[in-house]
Amino acid sequence: MDVIKVKANSRTAAVAGAIAGVMREHKHADIQAIGAGAVNQAVKALVLAKGYLEEDGIKIVCYPEFVDVDIEGKVRTAIKLVVDPV
C-alpha cells in the first residue's frame, strides 16, 4: 500500500476521498506531509475523511509520527499520520 502524499496546494476533498477509499479497502492508511501548509491540508482532509467514513459506520483514530524522507539526496523530516479503525 502506498503512502498518501499531501502538498500545501492539495485539494482537501480529493485527499479526503483518497483517505476514505484506502481505509475502506485496506483498513489502514498512511498520510505524509512536509511543511506547515501540507500538514494543514492533511489534517483538514483527515477531518473530512472521518465524516465520510462515519457515514459507513467506520470510526478511525490517527497517530502522528515524525519520519525522515530522502528527497533528491537530502533528508527532510515529514509528519506521517497513521490512520487505523477504532
PDB file of N, CA, C and O in Angstrom:
ATOM      1  N   MET A   1       0.845  -1.182   0.000  1.00  0.00           N
ATOM      2  CA  MET A   1       0.000   0.000   0.000  1.00  0.00           C
ATOM      3  C   MET A   1       0.887   1.240   0.000  1.00  0.00           C
ATOM      4  O   MET A   1       1.866   1.315   0.743  1.00  0.00           O
ATOM      5  N   ASP A   2       0.541   2.199  -0.828  1.00  0.00           N
ATOM      6  CA  ASP A   2       1.325   3.420  -0.952  1.00  0.00           C
ATOM      7  C   ASP A   2       0.936   4.442   0.112  1.00  0.00           C
ATOM      8  O   ASP A   2      -0.156   4.400   0.679  1.00  0.00           O
ATOM      9  N   VAL A   3       1.853   5.346   0.357  1.00  0.00           N
ATOM     10  CA  VAL A   3       1.620   6.454   1.282  1.00  0.00           C
ATOM     11  C   VAL A   3       0.884   7.553   0.525  1.00  0.00           C
ATOM     12  O   VAL A   3       1.229   7.857  -0.617  1.00  0.00           O
ATOM     13  N   ILE A   4      -0.124   8.151   1.150  1.00  0.00           N
ATOM     14  CA  ILE A   4      -0.832   9.282   0.568  1.00  0.00           C
ATOM     15  C   ILE A   4       0.014  10.514   0.868  1.00  0.00           C
ATOM     16  O   ILE A   4       0.187  10.888   2.028  1.00  0.00           O
ATOM     17  N   LYS A   5       0.542  11.144  -0.184  1.00  0.00           N
ATOM     18  CA  LYS A   5       1.411  12.304  -0.009  1.00  0.00           C
ATOM     19  C   LYS A   5       0.605  13.568  -0.256  1.00  0.00           C
ATOM     20  O   LYS A   5      -0.096  13.690  -1.260  1.00  0.00           O
ATOM     21  N   VAL A   6       0.717  14.510   0.682  1.00  0.00           N
ATOM     22  CA  VAL A   6      -0.068  15.740   0.632  1.00  0.00           C
ATOM     23  C   VAL A   6       0.872  16.926   0.472  1.00  0.00           C
ATOM     24  O   VAL A   6       1.904  17.010   1.139  1.00  0.00           O
ATOM     25  N   LYS A   7       0.506  17.840  -0.419  1.00  0.00           N
ATOM     26  CA  LYS A   7       1.243  19.087  -0.623  1.00  0.00           C
ATOM     27  C   LYS A   7       0.425  20.248  -0.076  1.00  0.00           C
ATOM     28  O   LYS A   7      -0.758  20.090   0.227  1.00  0.00           O
ATOM     29  N   ALA A   8       1.039  21.391   0.048  1.00  0.00           N
ATOM     30  CA  ALA A   8       0.347  22.577   0.544  1.00  0.00           C
ATOM     31  C   ALA A   8      -0.794  22.991  -0.378  1.00  0.00           C
ATOM     32  O   ALA A   8      -1.762  23.602   0.073  1.00  0.00           O
ATOM     33  N   ASN A   9      -0.687  22.664  -1.674  1.00  0.00           N
ATOM     34  CA  ASN A   9      -1.744  23.050  -2.610  1.00  0.00           C
ATOM     35  C   ASN A   9      -2.673  21.889  -2.970  1.00  0.00           C
ATOM     36  O   ASN A   9      -3.437  21.990  -3.930  1.00  0.00           O
ATOM     37  N   SER A  10      -2.619  20.786  -2.211  1.00  0.00           N
ATOM     38  CA  SER A  10      -3.518  19.656  -2.443  1.00  0.00           C
ATOM     39  C   SER A  10      -4.953  20.045  -2.087  1.00  0.00           C
ATOM     40  O   SER A  10      -5.196  20.763  -1.117  1.00  0.00           O
ATOM     41  N   ARG A  11      -5.897  19.553  -2.894  1.00  0.00           N
ATOM     42  CA  ARG A  11      -7.313  19.803  -2.596  1.00  0.00           C
ATOM     43  C   ARG A  11      -7.744  18.878  -1.458  1.00  0.00           C
ATOM     44  O   ARG A  11      -7.593  17.659  -1.548  1.00  0.00           O
ATOM     45  N   THR A  12      -8.282  19.467  -0.385  1.00  0.00           N
ATOM     46  CA  THR A  12      -8.637  18.672   0.793  1.00  0.00           C
ATOM     47  C   THR A  12      -9.693  17.625   0.476  1.00  0.00           C
ATOM     48  O   THR A  12      -9.613  16.505   0.980  1.00  0.00           O
ATOM     49  N   ALA A  13     -10.674  17.959  -0.343  1.00  0.00           N
ATOM     50  CA  ALA A  13     -11.729  16.994  -0.666  1.00  0.00           C
ATOM     51  C   ALA A  13     -11.158  15.791  -1.411  1.00  0.00           C
ATOM     52  O   ALA A  13     -11.567  14.658  -1.157  1.00  0.00           O
ATOM     53  N   ALA A  14     -10.217  16.022  -2.326  1.00  0.00           N
ATOM     54  CA  ALA A  14      -9.599  14.925  -3.072  1.00  0.00           C
ATOM     55  C   ALA A  14      -8.775  14.035  -2.138  1.00  0.00           C
ATOM     56  O   ALA A  14      -8.833  12.809  -2.233  1.00  0.00           O
ATOM     57  N   VAL A  15      -8.018  14.649  -1.245  1.00  0.00           N
ATOM     58  CA  VAL A  15      -7.213  13.876  -0.292  1.00  0.00           C
ATOM     59  C   VAL A  15      -8.127  13.102   0.657  1.00  0.00           C
ATOM     60  O   VAL A  15      -7.853  11.947   0.981  1.00  0.00           O
ATOM     61  N   ALA A  16      -9.208  13.734   1.101  1.00  0.00           N
ATOM     62  CA  ALA A  16     -10.164  13.061   1.993  1.00  0.00           C
ATOM     63  C   ALA A  16     -10.773  11.847   1.311  1.00  0.00           C
ATOM     64  O   ALA A  16     -10.929  10.798   1.936  1.00  0.00           O
ATOM     65  N   GLY A  17     -11.115  11.979   0.044  1.00  0.00           N
ATOM     66  CA  GLY A  17     -11.651  10.843  -0.704  1.00  0.00           C
ATOM     67  C   GLY A  17     -10.640   9.720  -0.818  1.00  0.00           C
ATOM     68  O   GLY A  17     -10.994   8.546  -0.718  1.00  0.00           O
ATOM     69  N   ALA A  18      -9.378  10.078  -1.029  1.00  0.00           N
ATOM     70  CA  ALA A  18      -8.322   9.065  -1.104  1.00  0.00           C
ATOM     71  C   ALA A  18      -8.156   8.350   0.229  1.00  0.00           C
ATOM     72  O   ALA A  18      -8.020   7.127   0.271  1.00  0.00           O
ATOM     73  N   ILE A  19      -8.167   9.113   1.315  1.00  0.00           N
ATOM     74  CA  ILE A  19      -8.038   8.512   2.650  1.00  0.00           C
ATOM     75  C   ILE A  19      -9.194   7.553   2.897  1.00  0.00           C
ATOM     76  O   ILE A  19      -8.984   6.421   3.331  1.00  0.00           O
ATOM     77  N   ALA A  20     -10.415   8.004   2.620  1.00  0.00           N
ATOM     78  CA  ALA A  20     -11.601   7.170   2.851  1.00  0.00           C
ATOM     79  C   ALA A  20     -11.546   5.907   1.993  1.00  0.00           C
ATOM     80  O   ALA A  20     -11.867   4.819   2.470  1.00  0.00           O
ATOM     81  N   GLY A  21     -11.145   6.047   0.738  1.00  0.00           N
ATOM     82  CA  GLY A  21     -11.059   4.885  -0.141  1.00  0.00           C
ATOM     83  C   GLY A  21     -10.034   3.871   0.326  1.00  0.00           C
ATOM     84  O   GLY A  21     -10.292   2.667   0.318  1.00  0.00           O
ATOM     85  N   VAL A  22      -8.877   4.355   0.732  1.00  0.00           N
ATOM     86  CA  VAL A  22      -7.826   3.456   1.227  1.00  0.00           C
ATOM     87  C   VAL A  22      -8.276   2.779   2.520  1.00  0.00           C
ATOM     88  O   VAL A  22      -8.027   1.590   2.717  1.00  0.00           O
ATOM     89  N   MET A  23      -8.927   3.520   3.389  1.00  0.00           N
ATOM     90  CA  MET A  23      -9.410   2.934   4.648  1.00  0.00           C
ATOM     91  C   MET A  23     -10.456   1.850   4.387  1.00  0.00           C
ATOM     92  O   MET A  23     -10.440   0.803   5.033  1.00  0.00           O
ATOM     93  N   ARG A  24     -11.355   2.099   3.451  1.00  0.00           N
ATOM     94  CA  ARG A  24     -12.385   1.090   3.133  1.00  0.00           C
ATOM     95  C   ARG A  24     -11.753  -0.180   2.568  1.00  0.00           C
ATOM     96  O   ARG A  24     -12.184  -1.290   2.880  1.00  0.00           O
ATOM     97  N   GLU A  25     -10.730  -0.005   1.736  1.00  0.00           N
ATOM     98  CA  GLU A  25     -10.123  -1.148   1.067  1.00  0.00           C
ATOM     99  C   GLU A  25      -9.103  -1.876   1.928  1.00  0.00           C
ATOM    100  O   GLU A  25      -9.110  -3.106   1.980  1.00  0.00           O
ATOM    101  N   HIS A  26      -8.218  -1.135   2.611  1.00  0.00           N
ATOM    102  CA  HIS A  26      -7.086  -1.746   3.321  1.00  0.00           C
ATOM    103  C   HIS A  26      -7.197  -1.705   4.841  1.00  0.00           C
ATOM    104  O   HIS A  26      -6.409  -2.350   5.533  1.00  0.00           O
ATOM    105  N   LYS A  27      -8.166  -0.953   5.371  1.00  0.00           N
ATOM    106  CA  LYS A  27      -8.332  -0.812   6.837  1.00  0.00           C
ATOM    107  C   LYS A  27      -7.125  -0.153   7.501  1.00  0.00           C
ATOM    108  O   LYS A  27      -6.912  -0.316   8.702  1.00  0.00           O
ATOM    109  N   HIS A  28      -6.334   0.592   6.723  1.00  0.00           N
ATOM    110  CA  HIS A  28      -5.162   1.298   7.248  1.00  0.00           C
ATOM    111  C   HIS A  28      -4.723   2.319   6.194  1.00  0.00           C
ATOM    112  O   HIS A  28      -4.781   2.044   4.996  1.00  0.00           O
ATOM    113  N   ALA A  29      -4.288   3.493   6.646  1.00  0.00           N
ATOM    114  CA  ALA A  29      -3.774   4.496   5.714  1.00  0.00           C
ATOM    115  C   ALA A  29      -2.616   5.241   6.352  1.00  0.00           C
ATOM    116  O   ALA A  29      -2.622   5.505   7.554  1.00  0.00           O
ATOM    117  N   ASP A  30      -1.621   5.581   5.539  1.00  0.00           N
ATOM    118  CA  ASP A  30      -0.506   6.427   5.954  1.00  0.00           C
ATOM    119  C   ASP A  30      -0.551   7.690   5.107  1.00  0.00           C
ATOM    120  O   ASP A  30      -0.599   7.628   3.879  1.00  0.00           O
ATOM    121  N   ILE A  31      -0.534   8.839   5.782  1.00  0.00           N
ATOM    122  CA  ILE A  31      -0.567  10.134   5.108  1.00  0.00           C
ATOM    123  C   ILE A  31       0.738  10.838   5.459  1.00  0.00           C
ATOM    124  O   ILE A  31       1.140  10.861   6.623  1.00  0.00           O
ATOM    125  N   GLN A  32       1.399  11.411   4.460  1.00  0.00           N
ATOM    126  CA  GLN A  32       2.688  12.060   4.685  1.00  0.00           C
ATOM    127  C   GLN A  32       2.649  13.494   4.180  1.00  0.00           C
ATOM    128  O   GLN A  32       2.154  13.768   3.087  1.00  0.00           O
ATOM    129  N   ALA A  33       3.180  14.409   4.995  1.00  0.00           N
ATOM    130  CA  ALA A  33       3.210  15.823   4.624  1.00  0.00           C
ATOM    131  C   ALA A  33       4.513  16.450   5.115  1.00  0.00           C
ATOM    132  O   ALA A  33       4.991  16.151   6.209  1.00  0.00           O
ATOM    133  N   ILE A  34       5.075  17.327   4.279  1.00  0.00           N
ATOM    134  CA  ILE A  34       6.287  18.058   4.646  1.00  0.00           C
ATOM    135  C   ILE A  34       5.972  19.545   4.585  1.00  0.00           C
ATOM    136  O   ILE A  34       5.590  20.063   3.535  1.00  0.00           O
ATOM    137  N   GLY A  35       6.134  20.227   5.707  1.00  0.00           N
ATOM    138  CA  GLY A  35       5.880  21.664   5.769  1.00  0.00           C
ATOM    139  C   GLY A  35       4.534  21.986   6.390  1.00  0.00           C
ATOM    140  O   GLY A  35       3.615  21.168   6.388  1.00  0.00           O
ATOM    141  N   ALA A  36       4.440  23.197   6.921  1.00  0.00           N
ATOM    142  CA  ALA A  36       3.241  23.611   7.651  1.00  0.00           C
ATOM    143  C   ALA A  36       1.996  23.605   6.766  1.00  0.00           C
ATOM    144  O   ALA A  36       0.940  23.139   7.195  1.00  0.00           O
ATOM    145  N   GLY A  37       2.104  24.113   5.547  1.00  0.00           N
ATOM    146  CA  GLY A  37       0.952  24.157   4.655  1.00  0.00           C
ATOM    147  C   GLY A  37       0.441  22.769   4.308  1.00  0.00           C
ATOM    148  O   GLY A  37      -0.768  22.537   4.272  1.00  0.00           O
ATOM    149  N   ALA A  38       1.354  21.852   4.053  1.00  0.00           N
ATOM    150  CA  ALA A  38       0.975  20.484   3.716  1.00  0.00           C
ATOM    151  C   ALA A  38       0.345  19.773   4.908  1.00  0.00           C
ATOM    152  O   ALA A  38      -0.636  19.046   4.755  1.00  0.00           O
ATOM    153  N   VAL A  39       0.909  19.984   6.095  1.00  0.00           N
ATOM    154  CA  VAL A  39       0.339  19.368   7.299  1.00  0.00           C
ATOM    155  C   VAL A  39      -1.064  19.919   7.543  1.00  0.00           C
ATOM    156  O   VAL A  39      -1.963  19.172   7.927  1.00  0.00           O
ATOM    157  N   ASN A  40      -1.255  21.204   7.325  1.00  0.00           N
ATOM    158  CA  ASN A  40      -2.570  21.813   7.481  1.00  0.00           C
ATOM    159  C   ASN A  40      -3.581  21.147   6.545  1.00  0.00           C
ATOM    160  O   ASN A  40      -4.674  20.780   6.977  1.00  0.00           O
ATOM    161  N   GLN A  41      -3.225  20.990   5.274  1.00  0.00           N
ATOM    162  CA  GLN A  41      -4.129  20.362   4.311  1.00  0.00           C
ATOM    163  C   GLN A  41      -4.400  18.907   4.687  1.00  0.00           C
ATOM    164  O   GLN A  41      -5.526  18.434   4.536  1.00  0.00           O
ATOM    165  N   ALA A  42      -3.399  18.201   5.167  1.00  0.00           N
ATOM    166  CA  ALA A  42      -3.563  16.800   5.552  1.00  0.00           C
ATOM    167  C   ALA A  42      -4.532  16.652   6.720  1.00  0.00           C
ATOM    168  O   ALA A  42      -5.385  15.765   6.718  1.00  0.00           O
ATOM    169  N   VAL A  43      -4.398  17.517   7.708  1.00  0.00           N
ATOM    170  CA  VAL A  43      -5.273  17.431   8.879  1.00  0.00           C
ATOM    171  C   VAL A  43      -6.717  17.780   8.490  1.00  0.00           C
ATOM    172  O   VAL A  43      -7.656  17.122   8.937  1.00  0.00           O
ATOM    173  N   LYS A  44      -6.893  18.813   7.658  1.00  0.00           N
ATOM    174  CA  LYS A  44      -8.245  19.156   7.214  1.00  0.00           C
ATOM    175  C   LYS A  44      -8.858  18.002   6.411  1.00  0.00           C
ATOM    176  O   LYS A  44     -10.040  17.697   6.567  1.00  0.00           O
ATOM    177  N   ALA A  45      -8.063  17.366   5.560  1.00  0.00           N
ATOM    178  CA  ALA A  45      -8.549  16.227   4.786  1.00  0.00           C
ATOM    179  C   ALA A  45      -8.914  15.063   5.692  1.00  0.00           C
ATOM    180  O   ALA A  45      -9.890  14.358   5.436  1.00  0.00           O
ATOM    181  N   LEU A  46      -8.144  14.858   6.740  1.00  0.00           N
ATOM    182  CA  LEU A  46      -8.430  13.787   7.690  1.00  0.00           C
ATOM    183  C   LEU A  46      -9.763  14.014   8.387  1.00  0.00           C
ATOM    184  O   LEU A  46     -10.520  13.068   8.607  1.00  0.00           O
ATOM    185  N   VAL A  47     -10.052  15.258   8.735  1.00  0.00           N
ATOM    186  CA  VAL A  47     -11.337  15.582   9.360  1.00  0.00           C
ATOM    187  C   VAL A  47     -12.487  15.280   8.394  1.00  0.00           C
ATOM    188  O   VAL A  47     -13.501  14.707   8.791  1.00  0.00           O
ATOM    189  N   LEU A  48     -12.323  15.668   7.131  1.00  0.00           N
ATOM    190  CA  LEU A  48     -13.352  15.369   6.128  1.00  0.00           C
ATOM    191  C   LEU A  48     -13.521  13.859   5.947  1.00  0.00           C
ATOM    192  O   LEU A  48     -14.646  13.362   5.889  1.00  0.00           O
ATOM    193  N   ALA A  49     -12.418  13.139   5.860  1.00  0.00           N
ATOM    194  CA  ALA A  49     -12.468  11.684   5.679  1.00  0.00           C
ATOM    195  C   ALA A  49     -13.159  11.013   6.861  1.00  0.00           C
ATOM    196  O   ALA A  49     -13.891  10.040   6.682  1.00  0.00           O
ATOM    197  N   LYS A  50     -12.934  11.519   8.049  1.00  0.00           N
ATOM    198  CA  LYS A  50     -13.591  10.981   9.242  1.00  0.00           C
ATOM    199  C   LYS A  50     -15.107  11.043   9.076  1.00  0.00           C
ATOM    200  O   LYS A  50     -15.816  10.093   9.406  1.00  0.00           O
ATOM    201  N   GLY A  51     -15.592  12.164   8.565  1.00  0.00           N
ATOM    202  CA  GLY A  51     -17.030  12.303   8.318  1.00  0.00           C
ATOM    203  C   GLY A  51     -17.521  11.343   7.248  1.00  0.00           C
ATOM    204  O   GLY A  51     -18.578  10.733   7.406  1.00  0.00           O
ATOM    205  N   TYR A  52     -16.762  11.198   6.150  1.00  0.00           N
ATOM    206  CA  TYR A  52     -17.149  10.264   5.091  1.00  0.00           C
ATOM    207  C   TYR A  52     -17.246   8.837   5.626  1.00  0.00           C
ATOM    208  O   TYR A  52     -18.191   8.108   5.323  1.00  0.00           O
ATOM    209  N   LEU A  53     -16.256   8.454   6.424  1.00  0.00           N
ATOM    210  CA  LEU A  53     -16.210   7.087   6.934  1.00  0.00           C
ATOM    211  C   LEU A  53     -17.268   6.823   7.999  1.00  0.00           C
ATOM    212  O   LEU A  53     -17.779   5.707   8.099  1.00  0.00           O
ATOM    213  N   GLU A  54     -17.602   7.839   8.796  1.00  0.00           N
ATOM    214  CA  GLU A  54     -18.646   7.656   9.806  1.00  0.00           C
ATOM    215  C   GLU A  54     -19.986   7.347   9.162  1.00  0.00           C
ATOM    216  O   GLU A  54     -20.800   6.628   9.742  1.00  0.00           O
ATOM    217  N   GLU A  55     -20.229   7.888   7.953  1.00  0.00           N
ATOM    218  CA  GLU A  55     -21.457   7.574   7.222  1.00  0.00           C
ATOM    219  C   GLU A  55     -21.548   6.083   6.903  1.00  0.00           C
ATOM    220  O   GLU A  55     -22.644   5.543   6.759  1.00  0.00           O
ATOM    221  N   ASP A  56     -20.403   5.423   6.793  1.00  0.00           N
ATOM    222  CA  ASP A  56     -20.340   3.975   6.532  1.00  0.00           C
ATOM    223  C   ASP A  56     -20.185   3.166   7.816  1.00  0.00           C
ATOM    224  O   ASP A  56     -20.011   1.949   7.766  1.00  0.00           O
ATOM    225  N   GLY A  57     -20.247   3.836   8.962  1.00  0.00           N
ATOM    226  CA  GLY A  57     -20.119   3.135  10.238  1.00  0.00           C
ATOM    227  C   GLY A  57     -18.690   2.794  10.612  1.00  0.00           C
ATOM    228  O   GLY A  57     -18.461   1.925  11.453  1.00  0.00           O
ATOM    229  N   ILE A  58     -17.721   3.468   9.997  1.00  0.00           N
ATOM    230  CA  ILE A  58     -16.297   3.217  10.287  1.00  0.00           C
ATOM    231  C   ILE A  58     -15.767   4.376  11.113  1.00  0.00           C
ATOM    232  O   ILE A  58     -15.798   5.525  10.672  1.00  0.00           O
ATOM    233  N   LYS A  59     -15.284   4.077  12.303  1.00  0.00           N
ATOM    234  CA  LYS A  59     -14.652   5.095  13.141  1.00  0.00           C
ATOM    235  C   LYS A  59     -13.143   4.922  13.039  1.00  0.00           C
ATOM    236  O   LYS A  59     -12.633   3.804  12.976  1.00  0.00           O
ATOM    237  N   ILE A  60     -12.438   6.055  13.024  1.00  0.00           N
ATOM    238  CA  ILE A  60     -10.989   5.996  12.854  1.00  0.00           C
ATOM    239  C   ILE A  60     -10.268   6.714  13.995  1.00  0.00           C
ATOM    240  O   ILE A  60     -10.843   7.523  14.723  1.00  0.00           O
ATOM    241  N   VAL A  61      -8.996   6.382  14.114  1.00  0.00           N
ATOM    242  CA  VAL A  61      -8.102   7.039  15.059  1.00  0.00           C
ATOM    243  C   VAL A  61      -6.812   7.352  14.302  1.00  0.00           C
ATOM    244  O   VAL A  61      -6.426   6.619  13.391  1.00  0.00           O
ATOM    245  N   CYS A  62      -6.149   8.445  14.686  1.00  0.00           N
ATOM    246  CA  CYS A  62      -4.946   8.888  13.991  1.00  0.00           C
ATOM    247  C   CYS A  62      -3.795   9.034  14.981  1.00  0.00           C
ATOM    248  O   CYS A  62      -3.952   9.599  16.064  1.00  0.00           O
ATOM    249  N   TYR A  63      -2.632   8.510  14.584  1.00  0.00           N
ATOM    250  CA  TYR A  63      -1.417   8.620  15.383  1.00  0.00           C
ATOM    251  C   TYR A  63      -0.378   9.383  14.567  1.00  0.00           C
ATOM    252  O   TYR A  63       0.062   8.892  13.527  1.00  0.00           O
ATOM    253  N   PRO A  64       0.024  10.570  15.014  1.00  0.00           N
ATOM    254  CA  PRO A  64       1.052  11.312  14.272  1.00  0.00           C
ATOM    255  C   PRO A  64       2.457  10.816  14.622  1.00  0.00           C
ATOM    256  O   PRO A  64       2.727  10.422  15.757  1.00  0.00           O
ATOM    257  N   GLU A  65       3.344  10.842  13.627  1.00  0.00           N
ATOM    258  CA  GLU A  65       4.734  10.433  13.823  1.00  0.00           C
ATOM    259  C   GLU A  65       5.647  11.330  13.004  1.00  0.00           C
ATOM    260  O   GLU A  65       5.220  11.907  12.004  1.00  0.00           O
ATOM    261  N   PHE A  66       6.899  11.451  13.421  1.00  0.00           N
ATOM    262  CA  PHE A  66       7.929  12.058  12.584  1.00  0.00           C
ATOM    263  C   PHE A  66       8.557  10.942  11.759  1.00  0.00           C
ATOM    264  O   PHE A  66       8.715   9.818  12.236  1.00  0.00           O
ATOM    265  N   VAL A  67       8.912  11.259  10.524  1.00  0.00           N
ATOM    266  CA  VAL A  67       9.583  10.290   9.675  1.00  0.00           C
ATOM    267  C   VAL A  67      10.580  11.044   8.794  1.00  0.00           C
ATOM    268  O   VAL A  67      10.281  12.130   8.297  1.00  0.00           O
ATOM    269  N   ASP A  68      11.771  10.458   8.604  1.00  0.00           N
ATOM    270  CA  ASP A  68      12.773  11.054   7.731  1.00  0.00           C
ATOM    271  C   ASP A  68      12.548  10.555   6.313  1.00  0.00           C
ATOM    272  O   ASP A  68      12.361   9.361   6.083  1.00  0.00           O
ATOM    273  N   VAL A  69      12.569  11.497   5.354  1.00  0.00           N
ATOM    274  CA  VAL A  69      12.320  11.186   3.953  1.00  0.00           C
ATOM    275  C   VAL A  69      13.493  11.693   3.127  1.00  0.00           C
ATOM    276  O   VAL A  69      13.955  12.817   3.321  1.00  0.00           O
ATOM    277  N   ASP A  70      13.973  10.866   2.206  1.00  0.00           N
ATOM    278  CA  ASP A  70      15.055  11.261   1.311  1.00  0.00           C
ATOM    279  C   ASP A  70      14.449  11.846   0.041  1.00  0.00           C
ATOM    280  O   ASP A  70      13.776  11.143  -0.713  1.00  0.00           O
ATOM    281  N   ILE A  71      14.686  13.127  -0.191  1.00  0.00           N
ATOM    282  CA  ILE A  71      14.204  13.802  -1.390  1.00  0.00           C
ATOM    283  C   ILE A  71      15.407  14.350  -2.141  1.00  0.00           C
ATOM    284  O   ILE A  71      16.072  15.281  -1.686  1.00  0.00           O
ATOM    285  N   GLU A  72      15.675  13.758  -3.294  1.00  0.00           N
ATOM    286  CA  GLU A  72      16.801  14.161  -4.141  1.00  0.00           C
ATOM    287  C   GLU A  72      18.117  14.236  -3.361  1.00  0.00           C
ATOM    288  O   GLU A  72      18.885  15.186  -3.508  1.00  0.00           O
ATOM    289  N   GLY A  73      18.359  13.231  -2.540  1.00  0.00           N
ATOM    290  CA  GLY A  73      19.606  13.152  -1.797  1.00  0.00           C
ATOM    291  C   GLY A  73      19.645  13.929  -0.498  1.00  0.00           C
ATOM    292  O   GLY A  73      20.638  13.864   0.227  1.00  0.00           O
ATOM    293  N   LYS A  74      18.582  14.667  -0.186  1.00  0.00           N
ATOM    294  CA  LYS A  74      18.526  15.421   1.064  1.00  0.00           C
ATOM    295  C   LYS A  74      17.487  14.789   1.988  1.00  0.00           C
ATOM    296  O   LYS A  74      16.393  14.424   1.557  1.00  0.00           O
ATOM    297  N   VAL A  75      17.847  14.669   3.255  1.00  0.00           N
ATOM    298  CA  VAL A  75      16.923  14.099   4.239  1.00  0.00           C
ATOM    299  C   VAL A  75      16.070  15.213   4.810  1.00  0.00           C
ATOM    300  O   VAL A  75      16.585  16.205   5.327  1.00  0.00           O
ATOM    301  N   ARG A  76      14.749  15.040   4.713  1.00  0.00           N
ATOM    302  CA  ARG A  76      13.787  16.004   5.252  1.00  0.00           C
ATOM    303  C   ARG A  76      12.943  15.291   6.295  1.00  0.00           C
ATOM    304  O   ARG A  76      12.723  14.084   6.204  1.00  0.00           O
ATOM    305  N   THR A  77      12.478  16.024   7.270  1.00  0.00           N
ATOM    306  CA  THR A  77      11.582  15.468   8.278  1.00  0.00           C
ATOM    307  C   THR A  77      10.148  15.739   7.861  1.00  0.00           C
ATOM    308  O   THR A  77       9.769  16.879   7.592  1.00  0.00           O
ATOM    309  N   ALA A  78       9.361  14.682   7.811  1.00  0.00           N
ATOM    310  CA  ALA A  78       7.956  14.780   7.439  1.00  0.00           C
ATOM    311  C   ALA A  78       7.093  14.385   8.628  1.00  0.00           C
ATOM    312  O   ALA A  78       7.554  13.743   9.571  1.00  0.00           O
ATOM    313  N   ILE A  79       5.843  14.782   8.557  1.00  0.00           N
ATOM    314  CA  ILE A  79       4.843  14.309   9.505  1.00  0.00           C
ATOM    315  C   ILE A  79       4.098  13.166   8.828  1.00  0.00           C
ATOM    316  O   ILE A  79       3.612  13.314   7.707  1.00  0.00           O
ATOM    317  N   LYS A  80       4.009  12.038   9.505  1.00  0.00           N
ATOM    318  CA  LYS A  80       3.235  10.913   8.998  1.00  0.00           C
ATOM    319  C   LYS A  80       2.037  10.724   9.919  1.00  0.00           C
ATOM    320  O   LYS A  80       2.186  10.592  11.133  1.00  0.00           O
ATOM    321  N   LEU A  81       0.856  10.712   9.327  1.00  0.00           N
ATOM    322  CA  LEU A  81      -0.370  10.461  10.079  1.00  0.00           C
ATOM    323  C   LEU A  81      -0.787   9.019   9.797  1.00  0.00           C
ATOM    324  O   LEU A  81      -1.147   8.678   8.670  1.00  0.00           O
ATOM    325  N   VAL A  82      -0.734   8.179  10.823  1.00  0.00           N
ATOM    326  CA  VAL A  82      -1.101   6.775  10.697  1.00  0.00           C
ATOM    327  C   VAL A  82      -2.564   6.663  11.100  1.00  0.00           C
ATOM    328  O   VAL A  82      -2.936   7.023  12.218  1.00  0.00           O
ATOM    329  N   VAL A  83      -3.389   6.167  10.192  1.00  0.00           N
ATOM    330  CA  VAL A  83      -4.830   6.090  10.419  1.00  0.00           C
ATOM    331  C   VAL A  83      -5.253   4.625  10.475  1.00  0.00           C
ATOM    332  O   VAL A  83      -4.952   3.846   9.571  1.00  0.00           O
ATOM    333  N   ASP A  84      -5.952   4.262  11.544  1.00  0.00           N
ATOM    334  CA  ASP A  84      -6.458   2.908  11.748  1.00  0.00           C
ATOM    335  C   ASP A  84      -7.898   2.968  12.221  1.00  0.00           C
ATOM    336  O   ASP A  84      -8.326   3.988  12.761  1.00  0.00           O
ATOM    337  N   PRO A  85      -8.659   1.887  12.026  1.00  0.00           N
ATOM    338  CA  PRO A  85     -10.015   1.861  12.589  1.00  0.00           C
ATOM    339  C   PRO A  85      -9.964   1.693  14.103  1.00  0.00           C
ATOM    340  O   PRO A  85      -9.010   1.136  14.647  1.00  0.00           O
ATOM    341  N   VAL A  86     -10.987   2.175  14.764  1.00  0.00           N
ATOM    342  CA  VAL A  86     -11.072   2.050  16.225  1.00  0.00           C
ATOM    343  C   VAL A  86     -11.454   0.635  16.567  1.00  0.00           C
ATOM    344  O   VAL A  86     -11.584   0.298  17.744  1.00  0.00           O
TER     345      VAL A  86
END
